[in-house]
Amino acid sequence: MMRTLTSIGRSSLSKFGLVLLGFVFSPNGLAKSPRHVLSLCTTATDVMLAIGGHEQLAAIDEYSRVVPGAADIPVIAKGSELSREEVLARRVDLAFIWWYQDDAAKLLGELSVPVVRIRAGHAAELPATMRLIGQRVGREAVTDRLADDLVAFLHLHTSVPTNPPRVYLELYGAFKTVGGDSYVNDLITLAGGTNIAAGVARSSVVFSPEQLIAAEPDVILFVNGFASPETIAQRPGFAKLRPVNRGAVYGIERDCLVAGSRLPASVEKLRALIHRADAKEN
């Protein structure tokens, strides 16, 4: 038997697209093809690079450096902390920011820079997000092709096994993981696993050690640079966990968690890790 992944089904794709396009906005009038784009969100940085917009990217924020291909783009911000002087010096004529970055929006508005707020909280939102970015930078045709491919991928992965492996994915600190209301939760589901914190209706949650042990994960994933199989195994009580005992504790790169054009590749990377231990045992 299979259960349907309704969160990224056809009806939800339409639903999320409408919500997204109603929420994202851009004041002050937009240039048809902006030449000096600022990206304060990894999703916009990823999509811009994927559609050939490298030369249009004048600057990015520090977190966007995890996106492959972004290493040589100037960094002028960290989150919402943005240099007014750098914005002026780089003649920024369009900025992509996260939906919650009100401080950055205020500063950019004072400088008469058009702002597009981006939301990418779920996999189903990505096709509409990508189309929006492509429209704003004058690259609709190539973006539409990428978005269509992503829609097709999501439609092919709307079902998962009845009893998928239980996955604990640790973010950037001990016991911090993703809740059910998150893009990374969707990644885990698309990869054929089930998030042990899927029942928490938030984007992230901090478990206690006791809660994590009680959740009995089959696989533990962590972000490289923030933990290791050894440090996780040394935590009190973790030596008895099934993934520790069978060697199912794996690291992933940060760019794997970026909501963007590489979603299919990220899903396949996670799928290989989530099912690696089972494949060895069989």
FENWO-V834122 format. One line per field, one symbol per residue. burial: + if it has 16 or more other ideal C-beta (glycine too) atoms within 10 Angstrom, else -. A space follows every 50 residues. Layout:
burial: ???
This chain:
burial: ----+-+++--++--++-++---+-----+---+-+++++++++++++++ +-+--++++++-+++++--+--+-+++--+-+---++--+-++++++++- +--++-++----++++++++++++++++++++++-++++---++-++--+ +-++--++-+---++++++++--+--++++++++++++++++++++++-+ ---++-+----++---+++++++---+-+--++-+--+--+-++---+++ ++-+++++++++++-++-+++-+++-+-----
